[in-house]
Amino acid sequence: MSSAIYVINPNSSLRVTQGIDVALSPLRMSGGPRFVSDWLRSGPPGVQSQQDVDGVAMPLVQHCLALPDDCAAVVIACFSDPGLYAVREAMQPRGVPVLGISECAMLTALSMGHRVGVIAILETSIARHMRNYGAMGISSRIAGEAAIGLGVTELADQERTLTRMVEVGQRLVREQGANVLVMGCAGMASYRDALAEATGVPVVEPTQAAAAMALGRARLGW
């Protein structure tokens, strides 16, 4: 059986999952492992609050424990990395690495620039993200984080979303000295190229960052 990397969106939005699947296209290659885009059918429409983050943790554990034997790695495709440590613990007996897109995006960004700016969806997300950066020990490298003021379901409005992302991204670069940007939501995947062109700095799409790391670990047996 060929191996597969399961990229799991913990919200119930099929549109977000489809966007994630498109973002994975550059990483698909002959000889695999395959990328399988999956989602938590019981999840909220968007993982936007601490209650959402906590609420999807155990369903994610159960979902991952039921994955087929071909599972070579798991990517949790939400920028709050919900359930990351619980799923890692659950999958450890199977030797399956579990990666969170926030952790991987920030590590990737640190290799591309000294000062990282993050574009969040909502103001209420920022404190939660900052706690994660503190736990990672990278707070001193964060130029800033700012929100576009749109929820996950509102990201489908492409013109409004991109306009706000460009405004926030340019402000992070111009006023706070960011020289690399991270998009702080898996639902932003389709805007990476346009945002990079508008801001003039590299932009990290978090699901791609985590999927690239998962691919390396799966092929190298790490």
GUSELO-335062 format. One record per atom (N, C-alpha, C, O): residue number from 1; atom name; x, y, z. Coordinates in steps of 0.001 Angstrom, whole numbers. Layout:
N
 num atomo      c1      c2      c3
 NUM    CA       X       Y       Z
...
END
This chain:
222
 num atomo      c1      c2      c3
   1     N     846   -1198       0
   1    CA       0       0       0
   1     C     880    1246       0
   1     O    1794    1351     818
   2     N     619    2194    -906
   2    CA    1401    3422    -944
   2     C    1076    4270     267
   2     O     -36    4218     793
   3     N    2063    5061     714
   3    CA    1867    5870    1909
   3     C    1151    7172    1568
   3     O    1157    7623     422
   4     N     535    7766    2590
   4    CA    -238    8989    2399
   4     C      -2    9933    3567
   4     O     179    9508    4708
   5     N      -7   11234    3253
   5    CA      35   12281    4263
   5     C   -1378   12852    4356
   5     O   -1921   13352    3371
   6     N   -1961   12776    5538
   6    CA   -3334   13249    5737
   6     C   -3294   14676    6281
   6     O   -2786   14936    7371
   7     N   -3846   15588    5485
   7    CA   -3904   17003    5855
   7     C   -5340   17268    6294
   7     O   -6260   17245    5477
   8     N   -5526   17521    7589
   8    CA   -6868   17536    8167
   8     C   -7257   18955    8581
   8     O   -6625   19575    9437
   9     N   -8303   19437    7953
   9    CA   -8907   20713    8318
   9     C   -9873   20449    9478
   9     O  -10840   19709    9295
  10     N   -9646   21031   10672
  10    CA  -10517   20723   11803
  10     C  -11832   21496   11828
  10     O  -12605   21367   12777
  11     N  -12095   22300   10791
  11    CA  -13436   22881   10709
  11     C  -14252   22123    9662
  11     O  -13715   21294    8927
  12     N  -15536   22410    9604
  12    CA  -16434   21643    8747
  12     C  -16614   22247    7358
  12     O  -17497   21825    6612
  13     N  -15792   23225    7005
  13    CA  -15953   23920    5732
  13     C  -15321   23143    4585
  13     O  -14104   22966    4543
  14     N  -16151   22682    3657
  14    CA  -15626   22005    2471
  14     C  -14877   22992    1586
  14     O  -13897   22617     943
  15     N  -15325   24257    1541
  15    CA  -14644   25256     715
  15     C  -13206   25454    1185
  15     O  -12288   25507     366
  16     N  -13004   25562    2498
  16    CA  -11654   25716    3030
  16     C  -10824   24483    2703
  16     O   -9656   24598    2331
  17     N  -11420   23312    2839
  17    CA  -10703   22069    2550
  17     C  -10294   22009    1082
  17     O   -9191   21565     764
  18     N  -11159   22445     202
  18    CA  -10837   22456   -1232
  18     C   -9696   23430   -1527
  18     O   -8831   23145   -2355
  19     N   -9697   24590    -842
  19    CA   -8598   25536   -1007
  19     C   -7286   24962    -539
  19     O   -6253   25173   -1175
  20     N   -7309   24230     576
  20    CA   -6117   23566    1082
  20     C   -5609   22551      58
  20     O   -4407   22454    -188
  21     N   -6531   21799    -534
  21    CA   -6146   20777   -1507
  21     C   -5441   21393   -2706
  21     O   -4459   20840   -3201
  22     N   -5936   22538   -3178
  22    CA   -5276   23239   -4286
  22     C   -3884   23698   -3876
  22     O   -2944   23599   -4664
  23     N   -3742   24197   -2658
  23    CA   -2442   24679   -2179
  23     C   -1416   23557   -2104
  23     O    -214   23815   -2178
  24     N   -1868   22322   -1960
  24    CA    -960   21182   -1876
  24     C    -442   20726   -3243
  24     O     492   19928   -3314
  25     N   -1039   21225   -4322
  25    CA    -709   20743   -5666
  25     C     784   20764   -5993
  25     O    1280   19792   -6563
  26     N    1539   21851   -5651
  26    CA    2961   21862   -6007
  26     C    3792   20785   -5307
  26     O    4910   20491   -5729
  27     N    3248   20199   -4242
  27    CA    4008   19208   -3474
  27     C    3698   17772   -3886
  27     O    4338   16834   -3412
  28     N    2725   17605   -4760
  28    CA    2392   16263   -5220
  28     C    3396   15832   -6280
  28     O    3714   16592   -7195
  29     N    3892   14602   -6145
  29    CA    4933   14127   -7058
  29     C    4774   12642   -7319
  29     O    4171   11909   -6534
  30     N    5328   12222   -8436
  30    CA    5328   10809   -8773
  30     C    6109   10036   -7719
  30     O    7200   10449   -7326
  31     N    5573    8947   -7273
  31    CA    6249    8142   -6263
  31     C    5817    8469   -4851
  31     O    6173    7766   -3905
  32     N    5042    9546   -4708
  32    CA    4427    9880   -3427
  32     C    5397   10283   -2332
  32     O    6564   10574   -2596
  33     N    4905   10298   -1099
  33    CA    3589    9855    -666
  33     C    2448   10754   -1163
  33     O    2659   11920   -1501
  34     N    1254   10191   -1199
  34    CA      84   10950   -1621
  34     C    -312   11957    -546
  34     O     -67   11739     640
  35     N    -921   13051    -967
  35    CA   -1543   13980     -38
  35     C   -3052   13764     -85
  35     O   -3658   13774   -1156
  36     N   -3642   13571    1070
  36    CA   -5086   13392    1187
  36     C   -5638   14557    1999
  36     O   -5287   14730    3166
  37     N   -6496   15348    1383
  37    CA   -7113   16483    2077
  37     C   -8397   15998    2743
  37     O   -9305   15484    2090
  38     N   -8446   16174    4048
  38    CA   -9552   15652    4845
  38     C  -10083   16775    5722
  38     O   -9442   17818    5850
  39     N  -11246   16572    6327
  39    CA  -11772   17587    7221
  39     C  -12631   16941    8297
  39     O  -13110   15818    8144
  40     N  -12814   17673    9384
  40    CA  -13571   17187   10533
  40     C  -15042   17556   10333
  40     O  -15436   18705   10534
  41     N  -15825   16595    9946
  41    CA  -17231   16876    9618
  41     C  -17997   17435   10811
  41     O  -18958   18183   10634
  42     N  -17584   17080   12017
  42    CA  -18283   17543   13214
  42     C  -17746   18870   13747
  42     O  -18244   19385   14748
  43     N  -16742   19420   13086
  43    CA  -16122   20647   13565
  43     C  -16995   21871   13341
  43     O  -17987   21801   12616
  44     N  -16636   22994   13959
  44    CA  -17365   24242   13733
  44     C  -17074   24780   12336
  44     O  -16131   24321   11692
  45     N  -17863   25743   11849
  45    CA  -17603   26322   10526
  45     C  -16215   26958   10416
  45     O  -15620   26990    9339
  46     N  -15717   27458   11530
  46    CA  -14359   27991   11594
  46     C  -13849   27831   13007
  46     O  -14599   28018   13965
  47     N  -12572   27486   13149
  47    CA  -11969   27393   14482
  47     C  -11437   28780   14807
  47     O  -10335   29142   14393
  48     N  -12227   29561   15554
  48    CA  -11948   30984   15729
  48     C  -11799   31412   17183
  48     O  -11274   32492   17451
  49     N  -12244   30600   18117
  49    CA  -12179   30958   19529
  49     C  -11415   29886   20295
  49     O  -11147   28803   19774
  50     N  -11068   30207   21545
  50    CA  -10402   29206   22373
  50     C  -11325   28009   22604
  50     O  -10867   26869   22671
  51     N  -12614   28274   22724
  51    CA  -13557   27170   22885
  51     C  -13573   26272   21651
  51     O  -13669   25051   21770
  52     N  -13480   26877   20464
  52    CA  -13394   26070   19240
  52     C  -12132   25212   19256
  52     O  -12172   24023   18941
  53     N  -11012   25833   19626
  53    CA   -9728   25119   19654
  53     C   -9797   23930   20600
  53     O   -9409   22817   20246
  54     N  -10298   24177   21814
  54    CA  -10384   23104   22802
  54     C  -11405   22048   22383
  54     O  -11211   20857   22625
  55     N  -12488   22492   21757
  55    CA  -13577   21586   21421
  55     C  -13252   20577   20334
  55     O  -13833   19491   20306
  56     N  -12332   20918   19437
  56    CA  -12018   19984   18349
  56     C  -10866   19052   18685
  56     O  -10562   18151   17902
  57     N  -10217   19244   19830
  57    CA   -9012   18469   20142
  57     C   -9296   16967   20198
  57     O   -8647   16196   19491
  58     N  -10246   16542   21018
  58    CA  -10509   15112   21140
  58     C  -11156   14511   19894
  58     O  -10823   13382   19534
  59     N  -12069   15221   19217
  59    CA  -12528   14684   17925
  59     C  -11389   14485   16925
  59     O  -11406   13530   16148
  60     N  -10404   15378   16940
  60    CA   -9245   15197   16071
  60     C   -8459   13943   16456
  60     O   -8019   13190   15587
  61     N   -8287   13723   17752
  61    CA   -7594   12517   18206
  61     C   -8313   11276   17681
  61     O   -7685   10383   17111
  62     N   -9616   11223   17872
  62    CA  -10379   10055   17431
  62     C  -10335    9905   15914
  62     O  -10235    8792   15399
  63     N  -10407   11016   15209
  63    CA  -10351   10985   13746
  63     C   -9004   10423   13278
  63     O   -8954    9600   12365
  64     N   -7930   10867   13902
  64    CA   -6597   10423   13477
  64     C   -6332    8969   13855
  64     O   -5663    8250   13114
  65     N   -6850    8532   14998
  65    CA   -6675    7135   15383
  65     C   -7357    6188   14393
  65     O   -6973    5025   14272
  66     N   -8362    6691   13694
  66    CA   -9096    5863   12729
  66     C   -8517    5934   11316
  66     O   -9060    5309   10404
  67     N   -7429    6679   11114
  67    CA   -6842    6779    9779
  67     C   -6289    5431    9333
  67     O   -5884    4624   10170
  68     N   -6265    5174    8024
  68    CA   -5796    3886    7518
  68     C   -4322    3628    7815
  68     O   -3582    4528    8212
  69     N   -3924    2393    7616
  69    CA   -2540    1998    7885
  69     C   -1537    2660    6948
  69     O    -336    2631    7215
  70     N   -2015    3262    5844
  70    CA   -1087    3912    4917
  70     C    -633    5284    5407
  70     O     146    5949    4725
  71     N   -1106    5721    6581
  71    CA    -799    7064    7084
  71     C     683    7192    7424
  71     O    1185    6519    8324
  72     N    1384    8075    6684
  72    CA    2810    8314    6918
  72     C    3051    9563    7747
  72     O    4110    9701    8361
  73     N    2077   10486    7776
  73    CA    2190   11722    8556
  73     C     821   12371    8594
  73     O     -31   12122    7741
  74     N     627   13217    9611
  74    CA    -609   13981    9757
  74     C    -257   15453    9846
  74     O     676   15834   10554
  75     N   -1004   16283    9126
  75    CA    -893   17736    9242
  75     C   -2230   18269    9744
  75     O   -3272   18009    9143
  76     N   -2198   19013   10846
  76    CA   -3403   19660   11360
  76     C   -3465   21056   10752
  76     O   -2648   21920   11071
  77     N   -4442   21266    9872
  77    CA   -4482   22468    9035
  77     C   -5347   23562    9653
  77     O   -6386   23933    9108
  78     N   -4904   24067   10788
  78    CA   -5536   25221   11439
  78     C   -4437   25979   12160
  78     O   -3599   25365   12819
  79     N   -4422   27311   12048
  79    CA   -3297   28088   12542
  79     C   -3210   28144   14067
  79     O   -2198   28590   14606
  80     N   -4243   27703   14763
  80    CA   -4147   27610   16222
  80     C   -3547   26278   16672
  80     O   -3393   26045   17871
  81     N   -3207   25403   15725
  81    CA   -2658   24077   16032
  81     C   -3491   23341   17078
  81     O   -2938   22849   18061
  82     N   -4817   23255   16886
  82    CA   -5657   22610   17897
  82     C   -5343   21124   18050
  82     O   -5175   20406   17065
  83     N   -5270   20684   19285
  83    CA   -5055   19272   19564
  83     C   -3705   18736   19159
  83     O   -3513   17520   19143
  84     N   -2763   19600   18832
  84    CA   -1487   19149   18273
  84     C    -783   18144   19186
  84     O    -360   17078   18738
  85     N    -662   18490   20455
  85    CA     102   17621   21355
  85     C    -669   16360   21703
  85     O     -70   15300   21886
  86     N   -1987   16459   21797
  86    CA   -2799   15273   22066
  86     C   -2747   14303   20889
  86     O   -2646   13092   21085
  87     N   -2816   14833   19661
  87    CA   -2762   13955   18486
  87     C   -1361   13353   18357
  87     O   -1224   12182   18004
  88     N    -331   14134   18638
  88    CA    1030   13572   18607
  88     C    1158   12399   19570
  88     O    1717   11358   19226
  89     N     637   12578   20771
  89    CA     697   11514   21774
  89     C     -61   10281   21296
  89     O     401    9152   21461
  90     N   -1234   10509   20702
  90    CA   -2049    9393   20252
  90     C   -1411    8622   19097
  90     O   -1554    7403   19009
  91     N    -710    9330   18215
  91    CA    -130    8695   17030
  91     C    1279    8174   17265
  91     O    1825    7471   16414
  92     N    1867    8503   18388
  92    CA    3245    8075   18662
  92     C    3428    6558   18610
  92     O    4429    6097   18061
  93     N    2497    5755   19164
  93    CA    2691    4299   19074
  93     C    2765    3772   17644
  93     O    3367    2727   17395
  94     N    2151    4496   16701
  94    CA    2207    4088   15297
  94     C    3420    4666   14584
  94     O    3665    4352   13419
  95     N    4183    5511   15279
  95    CA    5353    6128   14663
  95     C    5010    7141   13600
  95     O    5796    7362   12679
  96     N    3835    7769   13711
  96    CA    3372    8724   12710
  96     C    3650   10143   13183
  96     O    3114   10543   14217
  97     N    4467   10925   12473
  97    CA    4698   12319   12857
  97     C    3446   13161   12647
  97     O    2696   12952   11693
  98     N    3228   14116   13550
  98    CA    2068   15007   13485
  98     C    2576   16440   13506
  98     O    3312   16829   14413
  99     N    2186   17225   12509
  99    CA    2680   18585   12372
  99     C    1530   19574   12396
  99     O     463   19319   11836
 100     N    1757   20710   13053
 100    CA     788   21790   13082
 100     C    1226   22896   12140
 100     O    2414   23198   12038
 101     N     265   23500   11451
 101    CA     656   24465   10428
 101     C    1212   25754   11010
 101     O    2033   26408   10367
 102     N     789   26137   12210
 102    CA    1343   27352   12810
 102     C    2810   27152   13162
 102     O    3664   27960   12794
 103     N    3091   26082   13870
 103    CA    4467   25790   14261
 103     C    5375   25712   13044
 103     O    6459   26295   13038
 104     N    4940   24995   12016
 104    CA    5768   24823   10819
 104     C    5912   26124   10033
 104     O    6985   26411    9502
 105     N    4842   26913    9955
 105    CA    4914   28179    9224
 105     C    5902   29134    9886
 105     O    6689   29788    9202
 106     N    5863   29214   11202
 106    CA    6768   30124   11902
 106     C    8215   29667   11762
 106     O    9106   30492   11560
 107     N    8458   28373   11867
 107    CA    9826   27869   11694
 107     C   10323   28132   10280
 107     O   11488   28478   10086
 108     N    9455   27973    9297
 108    CA    9834   28261    7916
 108     C   10124   29746    7738
 108     O   11116   30115    7108
 109     N    9269   30593    8287
 109    CA    9454   32040    8151
 109     C   10763   32493    8782
 109     O   11424   33389    8257
 110     N   11145   31888    9899
 110    CA   12395   32275   10563
 110     C   13618   31968    9700
 110     O   14679   32565    9883
 111     N   13464   31035    8762
 111    CA   14575   30724    7854
 111     C   14594   31638    6636
 111     O   15513   31567    5820
 112     N   13571   32509    6505
 112    CA   13441   33361    5329
 112     C   13602   34846    5638
 112     O   13790   35656    4730
 113     N   13528   35196    6902
 113    CA   13649   36598    7289
 113     C   13877   36699    8783
 113     O   13604   35756    9527
 114     N   14377   37838    9220
 114    CA   14669   37990   10649
 114     C   13457   38441   11443
 114     O   13321   38091   12616
 115     N   12571   39217   10820
 115    CA   11419   39776   11525
 115     C   10140   39296   10840
 115     O    9902   39583    9667
 116     N    9330   38565   11589
 116    CA    8156   37898   11025
 116     C    6894   38678   11372
 116     O    6652   39013   12532
 117     N    6097   38961   10348
 117    CA    4782   39554   10550
 117     C    3704   38534   10237
 117     O    3826   37773    9277
 118     N    2653   38514   11038
 118    CA    1587   37531   10869
 118     C     270   38249   10608
 118     O     -67   39214   11293
 119     N    -473   37770    9612
 119    CA   -1783   38315    9287
 119     C   -2840   37365    9822
 119     O   -2996   36250    9324
 120     N   -3569   37816   10846
 120    CA   -4615   37009   11470
 120     C   -5967   37336   10857
 120     O   -6118   38320   10132
 121     N   -6960   36482   11164
 121    CA   -8305   36780   10688
 121     C   -9013   37738   11637
 121     O   -9617   38715   11193
 122     N   -8946   37468   12949
 122    CA   -9680   38241   13940
 122     C   -8764   38716   15060
 122     O   -7775   38056   15377
 123     N   -9085   39842   15651
 123    CA   -8300   40358   16772
 123     C   -8234   39349   17914
 123     O   -7207   39232   18583
 124     N   -9324   38623   18137
 124    CA   -9356   37672   19238
 124     C   -8408   36490   19036
 124     O   -8115   35762   19985
 125     N   -7933   36298   17825
 125    CA   -6988   35211   17551
 125     C   -5575   35554   18015
 125     O   -4781   34659   18304
 126     N   -5261   36839   18087
 126    CA   -3872   37254   18244
 126     C   -3280   36815   19571
 126     O   -2160   36307   19603
 127     N   -4005   36999   20667
 127    CA   -3466   36598   21972
 127     C   -3179   35095   22002
 127     O   -2172   34658   22559
 128     N   -4063   34320   21405
 128    CA   -3866   32870   21361
 128     C   -2613   32518   20568
 128     O   -1834   31657   20979
 129     N   -2422   33178   19442
 129    CA   -1219   32928   18641
 129     C      38   33352   19385
 129     O    1052   32654   19349
 130     N     -27   34490   20057
 130    CA    1136   34987   20784
 130     C    1564   34009   21882
 130     O    2756   33849   22145
 131     N     601   33366   22513
 131    CA     948   32350   23517
 131     C    1735   31214   22872
 131     O    2688   30699   23457
 132     N    1331   30829   21667
 132    CA    2059   29768   20963
 132     C    3486   30199   20632
 132     O    4424   29414   20771
 133     N    3649   31459   20189
 133    CA    4998   31929   19870
 133     C    5867   31948   21127
 133     O    7052   31619   21074
 134     N    5278   32332   22248
 134    CA    6018   32320   23500
 134     C    6456   30918   23873
 134     O    7588   30713   24311
 135     N    5564   29951   23702
 135    CA    5909   28564   24008
 135     C    7017   28043   23100
 135     O    7823   27205   23504
 136     N    7047   28548   21867
 136    CA    8097   28151   20932
 136     C    9419   28877   21192
 136     O   10459   28472   20674
 137     N    9383   29949   21993
 137    CA   10593   30715   22282
 137     C   11016   31643   21166
 137     O   12202   31940   21022
 138     N   10046   32117   20355
 138    CA   10401   32938   19194
 138     C    9824   34346   19271
 138     O    9848   35072   18277
 139     N    9308   34745   20427
 139    CA    8624   36034   20533
 139     C    9484   37203   20089
 139     O    8971   38166   19519
 140     N   10782   37134   20341
 140    CA   11658   38254   19994
 140     C   11816   38431   18492
 140     O   12304   39469   18044
 141     N   11421   37454   17717
 141    CA   11531   37530   16256
 141     C   10219   37941   15590
 141     O   10155   38035   14364
 142     N    9169   38186   16384
 142    CA    7875   38558   15835
 142     C    7796   40080   15705
 142     O    7799   40793   16709
 143     N    7727   40569   14478
 143    CA    7604   42011   14256
 143     C    6241   42504   14714
 143     O    6113   43617   15224
 144     N    5228   41672   14530
 144    CA    3882   42027   14931
 144     C    2873   41110   14281
 144     O    3182   40365   13351
 145     N    1659   41184   14794
 145    CA     547   40449   14206
 145     C    -649   41375   14173
 145     O    -921   42083   15142
 146     N   -1367   41373   13058
 146    CA   -2530   42235   12912
 146     C   -3628   41466   12190
 146     O   -3353   40556   11408
 147     N   -4879   41843   12462
 147    CA   -6028   41113   11943
 147     C   -6707   41855   10803
 147     O   -6674   43083   10734
 148     N   -7320   41093    9914
 148    CA   -8093   41686    8819
 148     C   -9562   41861    9179
 148     O  -10315   42485    8431
 149     N   -9974   41315   10316
 149    CA  -11347   41508   10772
 149     C  -12395   40715   10024
 149     O  -13545   41142    9929
 150     N  -12011   39556    9488
 150    CA  -12953   38691    8775
 150     C  -12878   37293    9357
 150     O  -11791   36794    9650
 151     N  -14037   36655    9528
 151    CA  -14073   35281    9980
 151     C  -13765   34312    8854
 151     O  -13658   34709    7693
 152     N  -13623   33041    9201
 152    CA  -13245   32024    8216
 152     C  -14232   31987    7053
 152     O  -13816   31946    5895
 153     N  -15523   32001    7340
 153    CA  -16504   31894    6263
 153     C  -16517   33120    5361
 153     O  -16942   33036    4208
 154     N  -16052   34270    5876
 154    CA  -16036   35504    5088
 154     C  -14864   35578    4114
 154     O  -14839   36439    3235
 155     N  -13893   34679    4267
 155    CA  -12713   34712    3403
 155     C  -13039   34358    1957
 155     O  -12213   34551    1064
 156     N  -14243   33839    1727
 156    CA  -14647   33509     354
 156     C  -14844   34753    -500
 156     O  -14822   34665   -1727
 157     N  -15037   35906     124
 157    CA  -15157   37177    -604
 157     C  -13746   37606   -1009
 157     O  -13052   38276    -243
 158     N  -13333   37224   -2194
 158    CA  -11932   37349   -2588
 158     C  -11459   38793   -2644
 158     O  -10370   39104   -2161
 159     N  -12250   39670   -3220
 159    CA  -11810   41055   -3365
 159     C  -11635   41725   -2003
 159     O  -10620   42375   -1753
 160     N  -12610   41567   -1137
 160    CA  -12527   42183     183
 160     C  -11385   41572    1003
 160     O  -10653   42289    1685
 161     N  -11240   40263     933
 161    CA  -10199   39590    1704
 161     C   -8817   40027    1266
 161     O   -7986   40386    2100
 162     N   -8561   40002     -35
 162    CA   -7240   40370    -516
 162     C   -6934   41839    -221
 162     O   -5807   42169     147
 163     N   -7908   42714    -373
 163    CA   -7697   44132     -84
 163     C   -7257   44328    1366
 163     O   -6311   45065    1645
 164     N   -7947   43667    2273
 164    CA   -7588   43813    3688
 164     C   -6248   43153    4004
 164     O   -5479   43678    4810
 165     N   -5959   42014    3384
 165    CA   -4680   41354    3622
 165     C   -3521   42217    3144
 165     O   -2489   42308    3808
 166     N   -3696   42846    1993
 166    CA   -2639   43728    1473
 166     C   -2453   44927    2391
 166     O   -1319   45301    2690
 167     N   -3537   45531    2840
 167    CA   -3429   46675    3748
 167     C   -2682   46304    5023
 167     O   -1777   47021    5450
 168     N   -3059   45195    5620
 168    CA   -2416   44756    6865
 168     C    -967   44351    6611
 168     O     -77   44699    7388
 169     N    -730   43615    5526
 169    CA     630   43185    5219
 169     C    1570   44346    4967
 169     O    2698   44358    5459
 170     N    1108   45318    4202
 170    CA    1942   46488    3935
 170     C    2236   47262    5216
 170     O    3339   47783    5387
 171     N    1264   47340    6111
 171    CA    1479   48030    7380
 171     C    2501   47296    8246
 171     O    3345   47927    8882
 172     N    2426   45956    8271
 172    CA    3398   45180    9039
 172     C    4812   45374    8493
 172     O    5772   45445    9261
 173     N    4937   45459    7186
 173    CA    6246   45665    6562
 173     C    6742   47089    6779
 173     O    7881   47302    7195
 174     N    5889   48051    6498
 174    CA    6290   49460    6523
 174     C    6473   49995    7940
 174     O    7442   50704    8211
 175     N    5559   49666    8841
 175    CA    5561   50281   10168
 175     C    6214   49422   11249
 175     O    6693   49947   12254
 176     N    6234   48105   11046
 176    CA    6757   47242   12100
 176     C    7989   46447   11678
 176     O    8513   45644   12451
 177     N    8442   46671   10466
 177    CA    9722   46107   10048
 177     C    9714   44637    9702
 177     O   10769   44003    9719
 178     N    8555   44069    9386
 178    CA    8527   42663    8981
 178     C    9202   42497    7622
 178     O    8950   43272    6699
 179     N   10058   41487    7503
 179    CA   10637   41196    6188
 179     C   10260   39814    5675
 179     O   10823   39334    4691
 180     N    9310   39180    6342
 180    CA    8649   37979    5852
 180     C    7272   37955    6510
 180     O    7128   38329    7674
 181     N    6266   37518    5764
 181    CA    4898   37473    6279
 181     C    4390   36036    6328
 181     O    4726   35210    5479
 182     N    3583   35764    7331
 182    CA    2904   34475    7459
 182     C    1406   34732    7431
 182     O     908   35609    8135
 183     N     691   33967    6619
 183    CA    -761   34069    6577
 183     C   -1332   33210    7699
 183     O   -1146   31993    7705
 184     N   -2030   33838    8652
 184    CA   -2431   33162    9873
 184     C   -3752   32441    9823
 184     O   -4503   32463   10798
 185     N   -4057   31798    8705
 185    CA   -5284   31001    8593
 185     C   -5175   30124    7351
 185     O   -4750   30583    6291
 186     N   -5565   28851    7493
 186    CA   -5518   27948    6335
 186     C   -6454   28400    5225
 186     O   -6238   28068    4059
 187     N   -7493   29156    5573
 187    CA   -8433   29625    4570
 187     C   -7906   30721    3672
 187     O   -8584   31123    2727
 188     N   -6702   31216    3950
 188    CA   -6090   32276    3144
 188     C   -5238   31734    1998
 188     O   -4614   32513    1278
 189     N   -5201   30430    1819
 189    CA   -4212   29791     953
 189     C   -4120   30393    -448
 189     O   -3021   30522    -986
 190     N   -5238   30759   -1040
 190    CA   -5235   31194   -2444
 190     C   -4666   32595   -2648
 190     O   -4505   33023   -3790
 191     N   -4360   33318   -1576
 191    CA   -3949   34717   -1706
 191     C   -2426   34923   -1611
 191     O   -1959   36062   -1635
 192     N   -1664   33856   -1505
 192    CA    -233   33994   -1231
 192     C     510   34776   -2309
 192     O    1222   35728   -1990
 193     N     362   34403   -3557
 193    CA    1131   35042   -4624
 193     C     791   36525   -4748
 193     O    1686   37360   -4878
 194     N    -484   36848   -4710
 194    CA    -898   38248   -4838
 194     C    -403   39072   -3656
 194     O     -20   40229   -3827
 195     N    -407   38493   -2470
 195    CA      59   39211   -1290
 195     C    1560   39452   -1346
 195     O    2029   40529    -978
 196     N    2311   38465   -1800
 196    CA    3760   38631   -1921
 196     C    4098   39729   -2926
 196     O    5000   40534   -2693
 197     N    3376   39757   -4039
 197    CA    3626   40779   -5053
 197     C    3303   42170   -4516
 197     O    4031   43124   -4790
 198     N    2225   42293   -3758
 198    CA    1790   43598   -3259
 198     C    2673   44133   -2136
 198     O    2820   45346   -1986
 199     N    3256   43243   -1352
 199    CA    4057   43677    -199
 199     C    5549   43683    -461
 199     O    6296   44370     236
 200     N    5998   42931   -1456
 200    CA    7417   42907   -1782
 200     C    8265   42061    -853
 200     O    9492   42164    -880
 201     N    7641   41220     -25
 201    CA    8400   40334     861
 201     C    7885   38906     686
 201     O    6773   38707     196
 202     N    8687   37903    1083
 202    CA    8204   36528     991
 202     C    6977   36312    1879
 202     O    6859   36908    2950
 203     N    6079   35461    1424
 203    CA    4875   35131    2180
 203     C    4805   33615    2356
 203     O    4892   32862    1387
 204     N    4647   33187    3591
 204    CA    4559   31758    3903
 204     C    3099   31362    4038
 204     O    2362   31944    4834
 205     N    2682   30372    3260
 205    CA    1354   29786    3404
 205     C    1514   28609    4365
 205     O    2272   27686    4065
 206     N     829   28609    5503
 206    CA    1169   27671    6579
 206     C     928   26200    6251
 206     O    1712   25348    6669
 207     N    -131   25881    5518
 207    CA    -367   24476    5196
 207     C     712   23953    4263
 207     O    1145   22809    4400
 208     N    1153   24772    3318
 208    CA    2258   24361    2453
 208     C    3526   24135    3257
 208     O    4262   23181    3004
 209     N    3790   25008    4228
 209    CA    4988   24859    5057
 209     C    4961   23541    5819
 209     O    5956   22815    5851
 210     N    3818   23232    6435
 210    CA    3714   21995    7203
 210     C    3740   20766    6296
 210     O    4364   19757    6624
 211     N    3057   20858    5148
 211    CA    3033   19726    4227
 211     C    4422   19436    3667
 211     O    4787   18277    3469
 212     N    5199   20497    3411
 212    CA    6568   20301    2917
 212     C    7420   19594    3964
 212     O    8213   18711    3637
 213     N    7253   19987    5228
 213    CA    7999   19302    6294
 213     C    7540   17857    6441
 213     O    8360   16961    6639
 214     N    6236   17627    6346
 214    CA    5712   16269    6464
 214     C    6233   15388    5334
 214     O    6554   14218    5543
 215     N    6313   15965    4134
 215    CA    6829   15217    2989
 215     C    8278   14800    3233
 215     O    8648   13650    2997
 216     N    9086   15733    3702
 216    CA   10482   15407    4002
 216     C   10602   14330    5063
 216     O   11411   13412    4932
 217     N    9797   14438    6117
 217    CA    9882   13445    7187
 217     C    9411   12079    6718
 217     O    9981   11058    7103
 218     N    8370   12053    5886
 218    CA    7868   10782    5397
 218     C    8883   10084    4487
 218     O    9072    8869    4560
 219     N    9524   10870    3640
 219    CA   10486   10271    2686
 219     C   11802    9892    3364
 219     O   12476    8953    2941
 220     N   12161   10619    4409
 220    CA   13427   10358    5104
 220     C   13263    9435    6304
 220     O   14251    8970    6872
 221     N   12033    9171    6686
 221    CA   11795    8291    7828
 221     C   12100    8949    9167
 221     O   12451    8266   10129
 222     N   11970   10274    9235
 222    CA   12248   10997   10486
 222     C   11040   10980   11405
 222     O   11089   11538   12501
END
